[in-house]
Amino acid sequence: MNDQTRRIGPYTLVRKLGEGGMGIVYLAQDPRFTPVALKVLRPELAGREDFRRRFTREAEAARQVARFCTAPVLDAGIEGDTAYLVTEYVDGPDLTGMIETRGPMRGANLEALAVGVATALAAIHEAGVVHRDLKPSNILLSAVGPRVIDFGIARLAEPDATQSAAVVGTPAYMAPEQAGGGPITAASDVFAWGGVVTYAGTGRPPFGTGQVPEVLYRVAHHEPRLDGLDERLRELVEQALRKDPARRPTAQQLLDRLLGRERATVASATRAVSDAWTPLLNGQAPPPPPRRRRDGRAGAGSRPRSRPCSPPR
């Protein structure tokens, strides 16, 4: 990083957005002054040879994830001892902050959140990627719906992929196999989906909080606490939180059941999210509706609806 100009690669840093276990996130601008989110990974990672070997491969895999209800990866690089990932910037709070400030979600927005996160997982899994650390702070709430971020990032933390999530994952949202150091698959993300929806709808994770060993024991051996969760979501959440990963629905099956149709597409799911979602912050506004020409067709400046979870450009 050039401290005088506060640049990393071709990106100019504007301000710090937050910091987590994997690194620091900045609001930045690309050479065309488009706002982006730039994550600088922990410096000790970039110095490891095994990390450098995997970094390009994992970042390229993340770039293959479709944009539906995700903040897509735009770029990645290593500059000296600085490794960074660039994603689209999402203007909105994370789910943790929103629940802490306003309390549990209800009604259409809760259902839209459940659909939106399942849509993102379906897109992530379709690209052959596993999120590995889905949790409320990795879900941003934009004017047009939830956006899942940081998919696949946890895999970069340790040489052994099964150890990485155990180190950098979040205990309250870990699947039993993840907490026990076993193989981490798409089914582990579905378990985390159940935890996220429970948190959004009740204000607490399904296995409570506390010391890490205590929480992980409850994840592995206790039944989830779901009282207070919307009954329309409860049965599906219970299925997602099954201890046996083979008995959980897939992300696609989550979508099918949430939308009441077979083989629901991520495009139709994102339209459902956009139609149901109400912006949660004052000043947040969805994109304006398309202007119509006299012949009834959408005119210049209209916005396509094929990606309603994408942010306004």
Buried (B, 14 or more C-beta within 10 A) or exposed (E): BEEEEBBBBEBBBBEEBEEBEBBBBBBBBBEEEEBBBBBBBBEEBBEBEEBEEBBEEBBEBBBBBBBBBBBBBBBBBBBEEBBBBBBBBBBBBBBBBBBEEEEBBEEEBBBBBBBBBBBBBBBBBBBEBBBBBBBBBBBBBBBBBBBBBBBBBBBBBBEEBBEBBBEBBBBBBBBBBBBEEBEBBBBBBBBBBBBBBBBBBBBBBBBBEEEEEEBBBBBBEEEBBBEEBBEEBBEBBBBBBBBEBEEBBBBBBBBBBBBEEEEBBBBBBBBBBBEBBEBBBEEBEBBEEBEEEEEEEBEEEBBEBEBBBBBEE
